[in-house]
Amino acid sequence: MSDPVHIPSETPDLQTWDDDRHGRAKFRLLVDASGGPSEGLVQGLVYLSPGDAENMHRHDLPETVHVIRGRGEARFDGRSLPLETGDTVFVPPGDLHGWAAPEGDLVLLFTFPADRLDEVAYHFAEAA
């Protein structure tokens, strides 16, 4: 078993997706074995600015997403759900989904049962 690890709020580095395949989103990995012990847990933050979206995709693992701040949408194959601060979404493995901030900033906390994010396969739908 590992010792507790403190992860300061502005670390690790912010990463950006901004292309037709992924969409437009910024994210920061918090718990990931590439930066310290994870014990089978990957966790990070996604930052969406007004008009940004993470494109539709699926994973082979379940995911939970918690709205830290803002309002937005969880998009599923054929439907969308409004999201606001405090909401949590469980996404079963294989479900096509995406996240969007049509009107304001949205900050999401995501969690996967894996040691590293690079173990989580992202299968993106074809870009429009």
C-alpha positions as a LaTeX table, in Angstrom:
\begin{tabular}{lrrr}
\hline
Residue & $x$ (\AA) & $y$ (\AA) & $z$ (\AA) \\
\hline
Met1 & 0.00 & 0.00 & 0.00 \\
Ser2 & 1.21 & 3.50 & $-0.86$ \\
Asp3 & 1.58 & 6.52 & 1.36 \\
Pro4 & $-0.85$ & 9.44 & 0.93 \\
Val5 & 0.16 & 11.88 & $-1.81$ \\
His6 & $-0.62$ & 15.60 & $-1.92$ \\
Ile7 & $-1.36$ & 16.93 & $-5.41$ \\
Pro8 & $-1.30$ & 20.76 & $-5.49$ \\
Ser9 & $-4.18$ & 22.43 & $-7.33$ \\
Glu10 & $-2.16$ & 23.68 & $-10.30$ \\
Thr11 & $-0.29$ & 20.45 & $-10.97$ \\
Pro12 & 0.25 & 18.46 & $-13.07$ \\
Asp13 & 0.35 & 20.40 & $-16.33$ \\
Leu14 & $-2.78$ & 21.37 & $-18.22$ \\
Gln15 & $-3.18$ & 19.50 & $-21.51$ \\
Thr16 & $-5.32$ & 20.58 & $-24.47$ \\
Trp17 & $-7.35$ & 18.86 & $-27.15$ \\
Asp18 & $-8.33$ & 21.16 & $-30.01$ \\
Asp19 & $-9.01$ & 19.21 & $-33.19$ \\
Asp20 & $-11.80$ & 17.65 & $-35.24$ \\
Arg21 & $-11.37$ & 14.21 & $-33.68$ \\
His22 & $-11.33$ & 15.07 & $-29.96$ \\
Gly23 & $-13.16$ & 18.38 & $-29.89$ \\
Arg24 & $-12.01$ & 21.28 & $-27.74$ \\
Ala25 & $-11.20$ & 20.66 & $-24.07$ \\
Lys26 & $-8.47$ & 21.20 & $-21.52$ \\
Phe27 & $-7.69$ & 18.60 & $-18.88$ \\
Arg28 & $-5.40$ & 17.98 & $-15.97$ \\
Leu29 & $-4.59$ & 14.49 & $-14.65$ \\
Leu30 & $-4.70$ & 14.39 & $-10.86$ \\
Val31 & $-4.25$ & 10.73 & $-9.93$ \\
Asp32 & $-2.35$ & 8.69 & $-12.51$ \\
Ala33 & 0.47 & 6.18 & $-12.11$ \\
Ser34 & 2.61 & 8.19 & $-14.54$ \\
Gly35 & 2.91 & 10.89 & $-11.84$ \\
Gly36 & 2.68 & 8.86 & $-8.63$ \\
Pro37 & 0.85 & 5.94 & $-7.05$ \\
Ser38 & $-2.71$ & 5.34 & $-8.20$ \\
Glu39 & $-3.78$ & 1.96 & $-6.75$ \\
Gly40 & $-6.17$ & 1.32 & $-9.67$ \\
Leu41 & $-7.66$ & 4.80 & $-9.89$ \\
Val42 & $-7.30$ & 7.50 & $-12.55$ \\
Gln43 & $-8.81$ & 10.89 & $-11.82$ \\
Gly44 & $-8.63$ & 14.24 & $-13.51$ \\
Leu45 & $-10.36$ & 17.49 & $-14.33$ \\
Val46 & $-11.83$ & 18.59 & $-17.67$ \\
Tyr47 & $-12.24$ & 22.31 & $-18.33$ \\
Leu48 & $-14.71$ & 23.37 & $-21.02$ \\
Ser49 & $-15.09$ & 27.03 & $-21.98$ \\
Pro50 & $-18.31$ & 28.40 & $-23.50$ \\
Gly51 & $-18.96$ & 26.63 & $-26.81$ \\
Asp52 & $-16.39$ & 23.86 & $-26.15$ \\
Ala53 & $-17.18$ & 20.15 & $-26.25$ \\
Glu54 & $-15.42$ & 16.84 & $-25.89$ \\
Asn55 & $-16.58$ & 14.89 & $-28.93$ \\
Met56 & $-18.63$ & 11.70 & $-28.78$ \\
His57 & $-16.58$ & 8.68 & $-27.75$ \\
Arg58 & $-16.71$ & 5.45 & $-25.78$ \\
His59 & $-14.42$ & 3.55 & $-23.42$ \\
Asp60 & $-13.96$ & $-0.11$ & $-22.55$ \\
Leu61 & $-14.11$ & 0.82 & $-18.84$ \\
Pro62 & $-16.81$ & 2.52 & $-16.76$ \\
Glu63 & $-16.42$ & 6.22 & $-16.00$ \\
Thr64 & $-17.88$ & 8.56 & $-13.44$ \\
Val65 & $-18.06$ & 12.30 & $-14.06$ \\
His66 & $-18.92$ & 14.86 & $-11.38$ \\
Val67 & $-19.73$ & 18.50 & $-12.15$ \\
Ile68 & $-17.41$ & 20.61 & $-10.01$ \\
Arg69 & $-18.60$ & 23.95 & $-11.38$ \\
Gly70 & $-20.90$ & 25.33 & $-14.06$ \\
Arg71 & $-23.67$ & 24.11 & $-16.32$ \\
Gly72 & $-23.49$ & 22.06 & $-19.47$ \\
Glu73 & $-24.63$ & 18.87 & $-21.15$ \\
Ala74 & $-23.90$ & 15.18 & $-21.05$ \\
Arg75 & $-24.51$ & 13.92 & $-24.58$ \\
Phe76 & $-25.41$ & 10.33 & $-25.27$ \\
Asp77 & $-26.28$ & 8.55 & $-28.49$ \\
Gly78 & $-29.49$ & 10.33 & $-29.46$ \\
Arg79 & $-30.12$ & 12.39 & $-26.31$ \\
Ser80 & $-28.61$ & 14.95 & $-23.97$ \\
Leu81 & $-28.97$ & 15.61 & $-20.27$ \\
Pro82 & $-28.56$ & 19.03 & $-18.66$ \\
Leu83 & $-25.79$ & 19.17 & $-16.06$ \\
Glu84 & $-25.20$ & 21.59 & $-13.21$ \\
Thr85 & $-22.86$ & 21.90 & $-10.26$ \\
Gly86 & $-23.09$ & 18.86 & $-7.99$ \\
Asp87 & $-24.46$ & 16.42 & $-10.58$ \\
Thr88 & $-22.76$ & 13.07 & $-11.15$ \\
Val89 & $-23.02$ & 10.82 & $-14.21$ \\
Phe90 & $-22.12$ & 7.13 & $-14.37$ \\
Val91 & $-21.19$ & 6.02 & $-17.89$ \\
Pro92 & $-21.20$ & 2.23 & $-18.41$ \\
Pro93 & $-18.45$ & 0.70 & $-20.57$ \\
Gly94 & $-19.17$ & 1.00 & $-24.28$ \\
Asp95 & $-21.74$ & 3.83 & $-24.05$ \\
Leu96 & $-21.25$ & 6.57 & $-26.62$ \\
His97 & $-21.02$ & 9.92 & $-24.80$ \\
Gly98 & $-19.56$ & 13.43 & $-24.81$ \\
Trp99 & $-19.55$ & 16.60 & $-22.71$ \\
Ala100 & $-20.43$ & 20.13 & $-23.76$ \\
Ala101 & $-20.51$ & 23.66 & $-22.37$ \\
Pro102 & $-22.88$ & 25.48 & $-24.76$ \\
Glu103 & $-23.17$ & 28.71 & $-22.76$ \\
Gly104 & $-20.72$ & 28.92 & $-19.86$ \\
Asp105 & $-17.64$ & 27.39 & $-18.25$ \\
Leu106 & $-17.91$ & 23.78 & $-17.11$ \\
Val107 & $-15.45$ & 21.90 & $-14.87$ \\
Leu108 & $-15.79$ & 18.11 & $-14.61$ \\
Leu109 & $-14.03$ & 15.57 & $-12.36$ \\
Phe110 & $-13.62$ & 12.22 & $-14.14$ \\
Thr111 & $-12.67$ & 8.85 & $-12.66$ \\
Phe112 & $-11.73$ & 5.51 & $-14.25$ \\
Pro113 & $-10.80$ & 2.16 & $-12.64$ \\
Ala114 & $-7.28$ & 2.01 & $-14.10$ \\
Asp115 & $-3.74$ & 2.87 & $-13.04$ \\
Arg116 & $-2.99$ & 5.25 & $-15.93$ \\
Leu117 & $-5.11$ & 7.26 & $-18.36$ \\
Asp118 & $-3.19$ & 5.75 & $-21.27$ \\
Glu119 & $-4.74$ & 2.39 & $-20.27$ \\
Val120 & $-8.19$ & 3.85 & $-20.98$ \\
Ala121 & $-9.02$ & 3.40 & $-24.66$ \\
Tyr122 & $-10.85$ & 6.37 & $-26.18$ \\
His123 & $-12.86$ & 5.33 & $-29.25$ \\
Phe124 & $-14.01$ & 8.58 & $-30.88$ \\
Ala125 & $-16.94$ & 8.70 & $-33.26$ \\
Glu126 & $-16.19$ & 9.98 & $-36.75$ \\
Ala127 & $-15.74$ & 13.75 & $-36.89$ \\
Ala128 & $-18.60$ & 15.63 & $-38.54$ \\
\hline
\end{tabular}
